Amino acid sequence: MIAANPMHRIAICALLAAAAFGQPAPNPAPAPRPIVLRAARLLDVETGRTLAPAEVLVEGESIAALGTSVAHPAGAEVIDLGDRTLLPGLIDAHVHLFLHPGAEDLQTVEESVPQRTITATLAARADLLAGFTAERDMGTEGAGSADTAVRNAIDQGLIPGPRLRISGNAVDILGGHEDANHFNPAQHVLSNATRANNAAELVAVIREELKEGADFIKVYETGPDSVVDGRLATNYQYTEAELAAAVAETARVGRHVAVHATGEPGTLWAARAGVASIDHALQLSAETMRIMREKQIFAVPTFTIYEYFADHDPPAEAAAERALNRLHAAEFRKQLAAGVAIAVGSDVGPFPHGTQAAEFAWLVKYGMTPLGAIQAGTLNGAKLLGWQGRIGALKPGYFADVIAVPGDPLADITALQKVQFVMKGGVVYKR
């Protein structure tokens, strides 16, 4: 038997400790010498103030100092980014690393899990290079707990990618939103989600998924969706009591539930049960919004996926997507007025990975200020992922997750779609 390298044991212990206490895993290979980042501007996402000019001192994996000028330690590398704005790395709270453009159901039938896992590693790299230094993977769509391997490989420095919170397979009822409902039943095509039909089965599935490495649990609560007389029509899947059982089981071990939920009554029951986020949130009642505001439950709008389908689906389906978009945009303004907390999530996967910063532009088009949208994709994302105080802002002691974009994103939000520099945990991935 070969004795383990002591440094390897230390690294493994650090990774295990990070997982146990809900902290982002330490970057595996921070720069061996200090780095000073210099740019024309730095955006303080908490206050909206712009620091000009700006320097950031990075030591190891963390930010040591920032200001109009900082100390330059002996041997420090200076990276001059010129006429660009420094921001914290972006956070996408709704991604699907195991999906790519094309017929979604056929991917899960025709592509093996090993093939899909390789594709997921490429998706993670594309997202990181687009400036997304942290993400929440909202279900492997039939690939089980394969996202555990992707997350762990990123944390161990084996592949490039964002910091990840993962859910494994999402949870759904028999015949539910993600079941294989349109195939020949005699073929016994597997569901894209894990089935649970009552509270007891939900608890059993949750325990299995947490055992396999999930950081949180995703539950499909509504679907399918249509607009009827200006109102959203959608089926609920779990009762309030069943959702409450799921929330209680995850809370027992310090985790949470996120739901795919577009409208009532499923969204109301999810809010009452105490989920962490309601993803898609096309139409919310006044009472649902009141509870979400009271409990600080995030809405994750995912405009980009609806816009993409409206442009790429066959005519009849595209028309239905456009009707959903119009309703969603009007309802989103009501959610903003009601003070519902918003986190950025794009639902990337069915559209190309690395392009999801378009979500910021849609948020602004439909009512958010540029600063509000940026805060939704940094500060709020960090809170939803459970990493507030470590990522989501540029501050001393935070992880050095830093991006640079041309111009001023407060003047032109589409600058976030042109990320030209990416650092995660003190390591430069794009310059």
HELIX and SHEET records of a PDB file:
HELIX    1   1 PRO A    6  ALA A   20  1                                  15    
HELIX    2   2 GLU A  104  GLU A  110  1                                   7    
HELIX    3   3 VAL A  113  LEU A  129  1                                  17    
HELIX    4   4 ALA A  146  ASP A  155  1                                  10    
HELIX    5   5 PRO A  185  GLN A  187  5                                   3    
HELIX    6   6 ALA A  199  LYS A  211  1                                  13    
HELIX    7   7 GLU A  240  ARG A  252  1                                  13    
HELIX    8   8 GLY A  266  ALA A  273  1                                   8    
HELIX    9   9 ALA A  286  LYS A  295  1                                  10    
HELIX   10  10 PHE A  303  HIS A  312  1                                  10    
HELIX   11  11 PRO A  315  ALA A  337  1                                  23    
HELIX   12  12 ALA A  358  LYS A  365  1                                   8    
HELIX   13  13 PRO A  370  ALA A  376  1                                   7    
HELIX   14  14 LEU A  379  LEU A  384  1                                   6    
HELIX   15  15 ILE A  413  GLN A  417  5                                   5    
SHEET    1   A 4 SER A  62  GLY A  67  0                                        
SHEET    2   A 4 ALA A  54  GLU A  59 -1                                        
SHEET    3   A 4 ILE A  35  ALA A  39 -1                                        
SHEET    4   A 4 GLU A  77  ASP A  80  1                                        
SHEET    1   B 6 THR A  50  LEU A  51  0                                        
SHEET    2   B 6 ARG A  41  LEU A  43 -1                                        
SHEET    3   B 6 ARG A  84  PRO A  88  1                                        
SHEET    4   B 6 VAL A 402  PRO A 406 -1                                        
SHEET    5   B 6 PHE A 421  LYS A 424 -1                                        
SHEET    6   B 6 VAL A 427  LYS A 430 -1                                        
SHEET    1   C 3 LEU A  90  VAL A  95  0                                        
SHEET    2   C 3 PHE A 132  ASP A 137  1                                        
SHEET    3   C 3 ARG A 163  ILE A 166  1                                        
SHEET    1   D 2 VAL A 171  ASP A 172  0                                        
SHEET    2   D 2 THR A 194  ARG A 195  1                                        
SHEET    1   E 4 ILE A 217  TYR A 220  0                                        
SHEET    2   E 4 VAL A 257  ALA A 261  1                                        
SHEET    3   E 4 SER A 277  HIS A 280  1                                        
SHEET    4   E 4 PHE A 298  VAL A 300  1                                        
SHEET    1   F 2 THR A 222  VAL A 228  0                                        
SHEET    2   F 2 ARG A 231  TYR A 236 -1                                        
END                                                                             
